[in-house]
Amino acid sequence: MKQLDVQIMGQSYLLGCPEGGETRLLDAVEKVDAAMCKIRDAGKIKARDRIAVLAALNLAFELSELEANAFKASRHTTPAAAPVRGEAPGTAQADAAQPQLAALLQRLDSALGVDGRLL
C-alpha cells in the first residue's frame, strides 16, 4: 500500500492508498478539503471535528442524491426487475450504498487521526 501526504483544511495527513488509486484518493481529498473549507469560511463553526462531521454528512447526502438520480434514470431506460419477495423496492440500492458510506467514514476517521473519531 502506498502512502500519500495530503493537506486538508491546512493540516497535513499521511493516508494509505492502494496501488493505482492515487488519482481517486486525491480527488476525494480535494472534495473533502473544499467541503470543510466552505463550512469553515462560513464562519459559524470553528471546531475541526464538527466541520468534518458536517462535511461528511453533506458529501454523503450528495452521494445519495447521485445514486438516487442514477437509479431513477436506470429505471427509465431498462425494464424494472421484479422485487424479491418480502423486500421493499430500492432496498438493494440502499444496501449497496452502505459499504461506500462505511469506507468514506473510515477514510475521514483516518484523516482526522488525533482529532478523534467521527462515529
C-alpha positions in Angstrom: 0.0 0.0 0.0 1.3 3.4 -1.0 1.2 6.4 1.3 0.3 9.9 0.2 0.9 13.1 2.1 -2.1 15.4 1.6 -3.4 18.7 3.0 -7.0 19.0 4.3 -8.0 22.4 5.7 -4.4 23.4 6.0 -3.4 20.4 8.0 -1.1 17.5 6.7 -2.3 13.9 6.7 -0.5 10.8 5.7 -3.0 8.5 4.0 -2.7 4.9 2.9 -3.7 4.3 -0.7 -3.9 1.1 -2.8 -1.7 1.0 -5.8 -3.4 2.7 -8.7 -5.9 4.6 -6.5 -3.9 7.8 -6.2 -6.0 9.8 -8.6 -9.3 8.8 -6.9 -7.9 9.4 -3.4 -6.6 12.8 -4.4 -10.0 13.7 -5.9 -11.6 12.6 -2.7 -9.2 14.7 -0.6 -9.9 17.7 -2.8 -13.7 17.2 -2.3 -13.3 16.8 1.4 -11.0 19.8 1.7 -13.3 22.0 -0.4 -16.4 20.9 1.7 -14.6 21.5 5.0 -13.1 24.9 3.9 -16.5 26.1 2.7 -18.0 25.3 6.1 -15.1 26.9 8.0 -15.2 30.0 5.8 -18.9 30.5 6.5 -17.6 31.5 10.0 -20.3 29.9 12.2 -18.4 26.7 13.2 -14.7 26.6 14.3 -14.2 23.1 15.8 -12.5 20.9 13.2 -14.4 17.8 14.3 -17.8 19.5 13.8 -16.7 20.8 10.5 -15.6 17.3 9.5 -18.9 15.8 10.5 -20.9 18.4 8.6 -18.7 17.9 5.5 -19.1 14.1 5.8 -22.9 14.5 6.0 -23.0 16.9 3.1 -20.9 14.6 0.9 -22.9 11.5 1.9 -26.1 13.3 1.1 -24.7 14.4 -2.3 -23.6 10.8 -3.0 -27.1 9.5 -2.0 -28.7 12.0 -4.4 -26.5 11.0 -7.2 -27.3 7.3 -6.6 -31.0 8.1 -6.4 -30.9 10.0 -9.7 -28.9 7.2 -11.3 -31.4 4.7 -10.0 -34.3 6.7 -11.4 -32.5 7.1 -14.7 -31.8 3.4 -14.9 -35.5 2.6 -14.2 -36.5 4.8 -17.2 -34.0 3.1 -19.6 -34.2 -0.5 -18.5 -37.1 -2.7 -17.6 -37.7 -2.8 -13.8 -36.6 -6.0 -12.2 -39.2 -7.6 -10.0 -38.5 -7.0 -6.3 -37.5 -10.1 -4.3 -40.5 -11.4 -2.3 -40.7 -9.6 1.0 -38.2 -6.9 0.0 -39.1 -3.3 -0.3 -38.3 -1.7 -3.6 -35.0 0.2 -3.5 -33.6 -1.9 -0.6 -30.9 -3.4 -2.8 -29.7 0.0 -3.7 -29.6 1.2 -0.1 -27.7 -2.0 0.8 -25.2 -1.3 -2.0 -24.5 2.2 -0.7 -23.7 1.1 2.8 -20.1 -0.2 2.0 -19.4 3.1 0.2 -20.6 5.2 3.2 -18.6 3.0 5.6 -15.5 3.4 3.5 -16.0 7.2 3.4 -16.4 7.4 7.2 -13.3 5.2 7.7 -11.2 7.5 5.4 -12.5 10.5 7.3 -11.6 8.8 10.6 -8.1 8.1 9.3 -7.7 11.7 8.1 -8.8 13.1 11.4 -6.3 11.0 13.2 -5.6 12.6 16.6 -8.7 14.8 16.3 -10.8 11.8 17.1 -13.3 9.5 15.5 -16.5 10.8 13.8 -18.7 7.9 15.0 
